[in-house]
Amino acid sequence: MRQRQPERMMEQRDHGKPVGDGAYARRDCERLQPLHRRMCILERDTQREQQQHRPQQRGREALHGPQPRLLQSSARIVHRSHAHQVLASLHRATGRLQQSPVPGARGRIVYPSGVLHTRISPRSIMPLPPAAPRKSIHTRTYDCRGYEREDGLWDIEGHLVDSKSYHWRRREGMVDLPAGEPVHDMWIRLTIDLDMRIHDAIAVTDASPYRACGNITPNFSVLKGHTIRRGWTRDLRSKIGGAHGCTHLWELLGRIAMVAYQSTNAARDRKRPLRPGQTPYQFMTCHMYTPESEATRERWPHMYTGPRPRTGEGQAS
């Protein structure tokens, strides 16, 4: 029996041949709808169970300090066999998911690489326009998380992994690197308070192209005593930027800073509510928070300078 064209081309994609994804967007959505329902049922049935998931990586073992609590409300245990069944179904439906899941945070599947993938939804299958036929060459993943510690401080951790889809020869005569193995595998942990002051900083390099790459990590201890604020990296560039540091750890540091704000803003607002007339730290950091934006009018009316709605506008007649 002759194989139908969509199935044949999807089989080609499963075997690593470059096939454009645009032709499958509608088909993928149809196949994923029942799987999405299964994921919702899995979440509903297990949302009362909690666990703390921390990937067993050498970098995490090297980082010291008290074990913090993961900032995820209603973290849950995912039954491994069930999660594998769901993932296998997703792989058969789309040919895109090829890694095995491990138990993770509520509403997410956590992969061994540490990348968090949000719950599958038919509306999020193809967020970008259909791509031309192509093949994967290089993948960089960031995994940044915030933890509230029992001693009142906060740990902000970042993990960067680079990998290539082909066999890569390392420099300095080191052994060749098989496809998919980390070219860079790096970690940073900052311990901060609600004033965003850094109490401790540690960096770890688990994988790198050169043997001496990790020799620079002690330099990141100079972060102690600094405060994360707007423009704070300008003060540090002469100490751990450029030739004084590591390009990849420097990039990871910027992402950790944003996660630090995202992790602590709720606790900071509870402890120190915005005073009348005070400028919020988010103001003018995004096009959504300009003096004329609707978001500013709703959140901080005292900062809004745009046109005011006419009396009675928007009210039902």
Sine and cosine of phi, psi and omega as CSV:
sin_phi,cos_phi,sin_psi,cos_psi,sin_omega,cos_omega
0.00,0.00,0.75,-0.66,-0.04,-1.00
-0.95,0.32,0.75,-0.66,-0.01,-1.00
-0.97,0.26,0.71,-0.70,0.00,-1.00
-0.92,0.40,0.48,-0.88,-0.11,-0.99
-0.85,0.52,-0.74,0.68,-0.02,-1.00
-0.87,0.50,-0.68,0.73,0.00,-1.00
-0.91,0.41,-0.64,0.77,-0.02,-1.00
-0.91,0.42,-0.68,0.73,-0.01,-1.00
-0.94,0.35,-0.57,0.82,0.05,-1.00
-0.92,0.39,-0.60,0.80,0.06,-1.00
-0.89,0.45,-0.62,0.79,0.07,-1.00
-0.87,0.48,-0.65,0.76,0.00,-1.00
-0.91,0.41,-0.62,0.79,0.04,-1.00
-0.87,0.49,-0.48,0.88,-0.02,-1.00
-1.00,-0.06,0.25,0.97,0.14,-0.99
1.00,0.02,0.13,0.99,0.02,-1.00
-0.99,0.14,0.63,-0.78,-0.05,-1.00
-0.95,0.32,0.94,-0.35,0.02,-1.00
-0.78,-0.63,0.71,-0.70,-0.01,-1.00
-0.88,0.47,0.62,-0.78,-0.04,-1.00
-1.00,0.09,-0.27,0.96,-0.12,-0.99
-0.86,0.50,-0.55,0.83,-0.06,-1.00
-0.94,0.33,-0.20,0.98,-0.12,-0.99
-0.93,-0.37,0.02,1.00,-0.09,-1.00
-0.85,0.53,-0.76,0.65,-0.03,-1.00
-0.92,0.40,-0.67,0.74,-0.01,-1.00
-0.89,0.45,-0.67,0.74,0.02,-1.00
-0.87,0.48,-0.68,0.73,0.00,-1.00
-0.86,0.51,-0.70,0.71,-0.01,-1.00
-0.89,0.45,-0.65,0.76,-0.03,-1.00
-0.95,0.30,-0.52,0.85,-0.11,-0.99
-1.00,0.09,-0.26,0.97,-0.02,-1.00
-0.85,0.52,-0.77,0.64,0.05,-1.00
-0.91,0.41,-0.52,0.86,0.02,-1.00
-0.93,0.36,-0.59,0.81,0.06,-1.00
-0.88,0.47,-0.64,0.77,0.04,-1.00
-0.90,0.44,-0.62,0.79,0.03,-1.00
-0.90,0.44,-0.64,0.77,0.03,-1.00
-0.90,0.43,-0.61,0.79,0.02,-1.00
-0.91,0.42,-0.66,0.76,0.03,-1.00
-0.90,0.44,-0.67,0.74,0.03,-1.00
-0.86,0.51,-0.66,0.75,0.01,-1.00
-0.93,0.37,-0.67,0.74,-0.03,-1.00
-0.90,0.45,-0.67,0.74,-0.08,-1.00
-0.96,0.29,-0.35,0.94,-0.11,-0.99
-0.86,-0.50,0.15,0.99,-0.14,-0.99
-0.93,0.36,-0.30,0.95,0.02,-1.00
-0.99,0.15,-0.29,0.96,0.00,-1.00
-1.00,0.03,0.62,-0.78,-0.06,-1.00
-0.80,-0.60,0.47,-0.88,0.12,-0.99
-0.41,-0.91,0.30,-0.95,0.09,-1.00
-0.95,-0.32,0.91,-0.41,-0.04,-1.00
-0.98,-0.22,0.85,-0.52,0.05,-1.00
-0.72,-0.69,0.91,-0.42,-0.03,-1.00
-0.84,0.54,0.70,-0.72,0.00,-1.00
-0.99,0.12,0.98,0.19,0.02,-1.00
-0.95,-0.32,0.45,-0.89,0.03,-1.00
-0.86,0.50,-0.57,0.82,-0.01,-1.00
-0.88,0.47,-0.67,0.74,0.01,-1.00
-0.93,0.38,-0.57,0.82,0.03,-1.00
-0.93,0.38,-0.52,0.85,-0.02,-1.00
-0.97,0.24,-0.44,0.90,-0.02,-1.00
-0.97,0.26,0.72,-0.70,-0.08,-1.00
-0.98,-0.18,0.09,-1.00,0.07,-1.00
0.92,-0.40,0.17,-0.98,-0.02,-1.00
-0.92,0.40,0.47,-0.88,0.01,-1.00
-0.98,0.22,0.91,-0.42,-0.06,-1.00
-1.00,0.06,0.09,-1.00,0.01,-1.00
-0.99,-0.15,0.77,-0.64,-0.03,-1.00
-0.91,0.42,0.75,-0.66,-0.03,-1.00
-0.99,0.17,0.95,0.31,0.10,-0.99
-0.68,-0.74,0.86,-0.52,0.02,-1.00
-0.95,0.32,0.68,-0.74,0.03,-1.00
0.81,0.59,0.76,0.65,0.11,-0.99
-0.88,0.48,0.55,-0.84,-0.16,-0.99
-0.69,-0.73,0.27,-0.96,0.11,-0.99
-1.00,-0.07,0.78,-0.62,0.06,-1.00
-0.97,-0.23,0.80,-0.59,0.03,-1.00
-0.90,0.43,0.85,-0.53,-0.17,-0.99
-0.86,0.50,-0.70,0.71,-0.05,-1.00
-0.90,0.43,-0.63,0.78,0.03,-1.00
-0.91,0.42,-0.69,0.72,0.01,-1.00
-0.88,0.47,-0.63,0.77,0.03,-1.00
-0.90,0.44,-0.64,0.77,0.02,-1.00
-0.89,0.46,-0.70,0.72,0.01,-1.00
-0.89,0.45,-0.70,0.71,-0.01,-1.00
-0.90,0.43,-0.63,0.78,0.03,-1.00
-0.88,0.47,-0.63,0.78,0.05,-1.00
-0.90,0.43,-0.65,0.76,0.03,-1.00
-0.89,0.45,-0.64,0.77,-0.01,-1.00
-0.91,0.42,-0.66,0.75,0.02,-1.00
-0.91,0.41,-0.53,0.85,-0.06,-1.00
-0.97,0.24,-0.60,0.80,-0.13,-0.99
-0.88,-0.48,-0.40,0.92,-0.07,-1.00
0.95,0.32,0.29,0.96,-0.09,-1.00
-0.96,-0.27,-0.54,0.84,-0.12,-0.99
-1.00,-0.08,0.87,-0.48,-0.10,-0.99
-0.82,-0.58,0.02,1.00,0.02,-1.00
-0.96,-0.27,0.43,-0.90,-0.03,-1.00
-1.00,0.03,0.63,-0.78,-0.01,-1.00
-0.99,0.11,0.35,-0.94,0.17,-0.98
-0.77,-0.64,0.33,-0.94,-0.03,-1.00
-0.83,0.57,0.64,-0.77,-0.06,-1.00
-0.52,-0.85,-0.33,-0.94,-0.10,-1.00
-0.96,0.29,0.29,-0.96,-0.08,-1.00
-0.86,0.51,0.77,-0.64,0.06,-1.00
0.98,0.20,0.20,0.98,-0.05,-1.00
-0.66,-0.75,0.37,-0.93,0.19,-0.98
-0.93,-0.37,0.77,-0.64,-0.01,-1.00
-0.97,-0.22,0.80,-0.59,-0.03,-1.00
-0.99,-0.11,0.34,-0.94,-0.02,-1.00
-0.83,0.56,-0.49,0.87,0.00,-1.00
-0.95,0.31,-0.20,0.98,0.00,-1.00
1.00,-0.06,0.02,1.00,-0.03,-1.00
-0.99,0.17,0.73,-0.68,0.04,-1.00
-1.00,-0.07,0.81,-0.59,0.06,-1.00
-0.94,-0.34,0.81,-0.58,-0.01,-1.00
-0.93,0.37,0.30,-0.95,-0.05,-1.00
-0.84,0.55,0.67,-0.74,-0.08,-1.00
-0.91,0.40,0.73,-0.69,0.08,-1.00
-0.70,-0.71,0.68,-0.73,0.01,-1.00
-0.85,0.53,-0.41,0.91,-0.02,-1.00
-0.98,0.19,-0.20,0.98,-0.07,-1.00
-0.91,-0.42,0.32,0.95,-0.03,-1.00
-0.93,0.37,-0.68,0.73,-0.06,-1.00
-0.78,-0.63,0.98,0.18,-0.03,-1.00
-0.94,0.34,-0.37,0.93,0.02,-1.00
-0.96,-0.29,0.33,-0.94,0.08,-1.00
-0.86,0.51,0.39,-0.92,0.02,-1.00
-0.81,0.59,0.68,-0.73,-0.05,-1.00
-1.00,-0.07,0.37,-0.93,0.12,-0.99
-0.94,0.33,0.34,-0.94,0.07,-1.00
-0.80,0.60,0.72,-0.70,-0.13,-0.99
-0.34,-0.94,0.13,-0.99,0.09,-1.00
-0.67,-0.75,0.52,-0.85,-0.03,-1.00
-0.95,0.30,0.68,-0.73,0.01,-1.00
-0.89,-0.46,-0.77,0.63,-0.10,-0.99
-0.66,-0.75,0.62,-0.78,0.02,-1.00
-0.75,-0.66,0.79,-0.61,0.14,-0.99
-0.88,-0.47,0.76,-0.65,0.02,-1.00
-0.83,-0.55,0.63,-0.78,0.11,-0.99
-0.89,-0.45,0.70,-0.72,0.11,-0.99
-0.75,-0.66,0.96,-0.27,-0.04,-1.00
-0.88,-0.47,0.75,-0.66,-0.07,-1.00
-0.68,-0.73,0.51,-0.86,0.05,-1.00
-0.92,-0.40,0.66,-0.75,-0.03,-1.00
-0.77,-0.64,0.69,-0.72,0.11,-0.99
-1.00,-0.08,0.83,-0.55,-0.04,-1.00
-1.00,-0.02,0.35,-0.94,0.00,-1.00
-0.95,0.33,-0.34,0.94,-0.02,-1.00
-1.00,0.01,0.15,0.99,0.04,-1.00
1.00,-0.05,-0.16,0.99,0.06,-1.00
-1.00,-0.04,0.05,-1.00,-0.06,-1.00
-0.75,-0.66,0.69,-0.72,0.11,-0.99
-0.97,-0.23,0.79,-0.61,0.08,-1.00
-0.90,-0.44,0.89,-0.46,-0.07,-1.00
-0.89,-0.45,0.64,-0.77,0.06,-1.00
-0.79,-0.61,0.59,-0.81,-0.03,-1.00
-0.71,-0.71,0.80,-0.60,0.00,-1.00
-0.88,-0.48,0.74,-0.67,0.04,-1.00
-0.71,-0.70,0.80,-0.61,0.15,-0.99
-0.94,-0.35,0.68,-0.73,0.08,-1.00
-0.57,-0.82,0.39,-0.92,-0.01,-1.00
-0.85,-0.53,0.43,-0.90,-0.07,-1.00
-1.00,0.03,0.07,1.00,-0.05,-1.00
-0.74,-0.67,0.31,-0.95,0.04,-1.00
-0.92,0.40,0.82,-0.58,-0.16,-0.99
-0.84,-0.55,0.76,-0.65,0.02,-1.00
-1.00,0.04,0.86,-0.50,0.01,-1.00
-0.95,0.31,0.27,-0.96,0.03,-1.00
-1.00,0.10,0.09,-1.00,0.05,-1.00
0.88,0.47,0.39,0.92,0.03,-1.00
0.94,0.33,0.28,0.96,0.03,-1.00
-0.96,0.29,0.21,-0.98,-0.05,-1.00
-0.89,0.45,0.46,-0.89,0.04,-1.00
-0.90,0.43,0.43,-0.90,-0.04,-1.00
-0.94,-0.34,0.89,-0.45,0.02,-1.00
-0.89,0.45,0.40,-0.92,0.03,-1.00
-0.85,0.53,0.70,-0.72,0.03,-1.00
1.00,-0.01,-0.28,0.96,0.04,-1.00
-0.97,0.24,0.54,-0.84,-0.07,-1.00
-0.90,0.43,0.78,-0.63,0.20,-0.98
-0.99,0.14,-0.69,0.72,0.13,-0.99
-0.82,-0.57,0.70,-0.72,0.10,-1.00
-0.61,-0.79,0.98,-0.20,-0.20,-0.98
-0.71,-0.70,0.49,-0.87,-0.06,-1.00
-0.72,-0.69,0.50,-0.87,0.19,-0.98
-0.65,-0.76,0.68,-0.73,0.17,-0.98
-0.82,-0.58,0.79,-0.61,0.13,-0.99
-0.92,-0.40,0.71,-0.70,0.11,-0.99
-0.96,-0.30,0.86,-0.51,-0.13,-0.99
-0.76,-0.64,0.20,-0.98,0.16,-0.99
-0.93,-0.38,-0.08,-1.00,-0.05,-1.00
-0.95,0.31,-0.20,0.98,0.14,-0.99
-1.00,0.07,0.07,1.00,0.00,-1.00
0.93,0.38,0.34,0.94,0.06,-1.00
-0.99,0.13,0.71,-0.70,-0.06,-1.00
-1.00,0.08,0.87,-0.49,0.03,-1.00
-1.00,-0.05,-0.48,0.88,0.01,-1.00
-0.44,-0.90,0.48,-0.88,0.01,-1.00
-0.53,-0.85,0.72,-0.70,0.03,-1.00
-0.57,-0.82,0.64,-0.77,0.04,-1.00
-0.83,-0.56,0.56,-0.83,-0.01,-1.00
-0.69,-0.73,0.70,-0.71,0.10,-0.99
-0.91,-0.42,0.93,-0.38,-0.01,-1.00
-1.00,-0.03,-0.52,0.86,0.01,-1.00
-0.59,-0.81,0.63,-0.78,-0.04,-1.00
-0.30,-0.95,0.33,-0.94,-0.01,-1.00
-0.94,0.33,-0.48,0.88,-0.04,-1.00
-0.90,-0.44,0.53,-0.85,0.01,-1.00
-0.88,0.48,-0.55,0.83,-0.11,-0.99
-1.00,0.01,0.06,1.00,-0.04,-1.00
-0.83,0.55,-0.66,0.75,-0.06,-1.00
-0.96,0.27,-0.12,0.99,-0.02,-1.00
-0.91,0.40,-0.32,0.95,-0.07,-1.00
-1.00,0.07,-0.21,0.98,-0.12,-0.99
-0.87,0.50,-0.55,0.84,0.04,-1.00
-0.87,0.49,-0.40,0.92,0.01,-1.00
-0.87,0.49,-0.43,0.90,-0.08,-1.00
-0.96,0.29,-0.09,1.00,0.09,-1.00
-0.93,0.38,-0.27,0.96,0.03,-1.00
-0.92,0.39,-0.19,0.98,0.04,-1.00
-0.93,0.38,-0.37,0.93,-0.01,-1.00
-0.85,0.52,0.74,-0.67,0.02,-1.00
1.00,-0.05,-0.31,0.95,0.04,-1.00
-0.99,0.17,0.35,-0.94,0.00,-1.00
-0.90,-0.44,0.74,-0.67,0.05,-1.00
-0.97,0.25,0.90,-0.44,-0.02,-1.00
-0.43,-0.90,0.05,-1.00,0.00,-1.00
-0.89,0.45,0.82,-0.57,0.01,-1.00
0.99,0.17,0.23,0.97,-0.10,-1.00
-0.92,0.39,-0.46,0.89,-0.03,-1.00
-0.95,0.32,-0.32,0.95,0.05,-1.00
-0.88,0.47,-0.59,0.80,0.00,-1.00
-0.95,0.31,-0.38,0.93,-0.10,-0.99
-0.98,-0.17,-0.21,0.98,-0.10,-0.99
-0.87,0.50,-0.60,0.80,-0.02,-1.00
-0.96,0.27,-0.19,0.98,-0.05,-1.00
-0.97,-0.26,-0.67,0.74,-0.04,-1.00
-0.76,-0.65,0.18,0.98,0.05,-1.00
-0.99,-0.13,0.31,-0.95,0.06,-1.00
0.84,0.54,-0.77,-0.64,-0.05,-1.00
-0.95,0.31,-0.12,0.99,0.01,-1.00
-1.00,-0.06,0.00,1.00,-0.05,-1.00
-0.50,-0.87,-0.51,-0.86,-0.01,-1.00
-0.82,-0.57,0.78,-0.63,-0.03,-1.00
-0.82,0.57,-0.69,0.73,-0.11,-0.99
-0.97,0.25,-0.63,0.77,0.08,-1.00
-0.92,0.40,-0.56,0.83,0.05,-1.00
-0.90,0.44,-0.68,0.73,0.04,-1.00
-0.91,0.42,-0.64,0.77,0.02,-1.00
-0.90,0.44,-0.56,0.83,-0.01,-1.00
-0.88,0.48,-0.65,0.76,0.02,-1.00
-0.89,0.45,-0.60,0.80,0.02,-1.00
-0.95,0.30,-0.56,0.83,0.04,-1.00
-0.90,0.44,-0.61,0.79,-0.02,-1.00
-0.87,0.50,-0.69,0.73,0.02,-1.00
-0.91,0.40,-0.64,0.77,0.03,-1.00
-0.91,0.41,-0.52,0.86,0.05,-1.00
-0.87,0.49,-0.69,0.73,0.05,-1.00
-0.92,0.40,-0.69,0.72,-0.02,-1.00
-0.89,0.46,-0.55,0.84,-0.06,-1.00
-0.98,0.21,-0.54,0.84,-0.15,-0.99
-0.96,-0.26,-0.15,0.99,-0.16,-0.99
-0.89,0.45,-0.61,0.79,-0.01,-1.00
-0.91,0.42,-0.71,0.70,0.02,-1.00
-0.91,0.41,-0.61,0.80,0.00,-1.00
-0.93,0.38,-0.63,0.77,0.01,-1.00
-0.92,0.39,-0.58,0.81,0.04,-1.00
-0.93,0.37,-0.64,0.77,-0.06,-1.00
-0.98,0.18,-0.58,0.82,-0.06,-1.00
-0.70,-0.71,0.99,0.15,0.00,-1.00
-0.86,0.50,0.46,-0.89,0.01,-1.00
-0.90,0.45,0.81,-0.59,0.01,-1.00
-0.97,0.22,0.46,-0.89,0.03,-1.00
-0.83,0.56,0.78,-0.63,0.00,-1.00
0.99,0.11,-0.12,0.99,-0.01,-1.00
-0.97,0.25,0.60,-0.80,0.02,-1.00
-1.00,0.08,0.85,-0.53,0.03,-1.00
-0.93,0.37,0.49,-0.87,-0.08,-1.00
-0.92,0.39,-0.38,0.92,-0.02,-1.00
-0.98,0.22,-0.27,0.96,-0.13,-0.99
-0.89,0.46,0.75,-0.66,0.02,-1.00
0.92,0.40,0.38,0.93,0.11,-0.99
-0.98,-0.18,-0.05,1.00,-0.08,-1.00
-0.39,-0.92,0.40,-0.91,-0.01,-1.00
-0.91,0.41,-0.30,0.95,0.04,-1.00
-0.98,0.21,-0.31,0.95,-0.09,-1.00
-0.88,-0.47,0.76,0.65,0.11,-0.99
-1.00,-0.09,0.24,-0.97,-0.01,-1.00
-0.87,0.49,-0.40,0.92,-0.06,-1.00
-0.99,-0.16,-0.01,1.00,-0.13,-0.99
-0.99,0.15,0.44,-0.90,0.03,-1.00
-0.92,0.39,-0.57,0.82,0.02,-1.00
-0.89,0.45,-0.63,0.78,0.05,-1.00
-0.91,0.41,-0.65,0.76,0.01,-1.00
-0.88,0.47,-0.60,0.80,-0.03,-1.00
-0.98,0.21,-0.65,0.76,-0.10,-1.00
-1.00,0.05,-0.67,0.75,-0.09,-1.00
-0.71,-0.70,0.98,0.21,-0.05,-1.00
-0.83,0.56,-0.51,0.86,-0.03,-1.00
-0.94,0.33,-0.28,0.96,0.02,-1.00
-1.00,-0.09,-0.14,0.99,-0.12,-0.99
-0.99,0.15,0.75,-0.66,0.02,-1.00
-0.83,-0.56,0.12,0.99,-0.02,-1.00
-0.98,0.20,-0.09,-1.00,-0.01,-1.00
-0.90,0.43,0.65,-0.76,0.02,-1.00
-1.00,0.01,0.63,-0.78,0.04,-1.00
-0.91,0.41,0.60,-0.80,0.02,-1.00
-0.93,0.38,0.45,-0.89,-0.01,-1.00
-0.85,0.52,0.78,-0.63,0.01,-1.00
1.00,0.07,-0.12,0.99,-0.02,-1.00
-0.93,0.37,0.73,-0.68,0.02,-1.00
1.00,0.04,-0.11,0.99,0.02,-1.00
-1.00,0.09,0.55,-0.83,0.00,-1.00
-0.93,0.37,0.63,-0.77,0.00,-1.00
-0.99,0.12,0.00,0.00,0.00,0.00
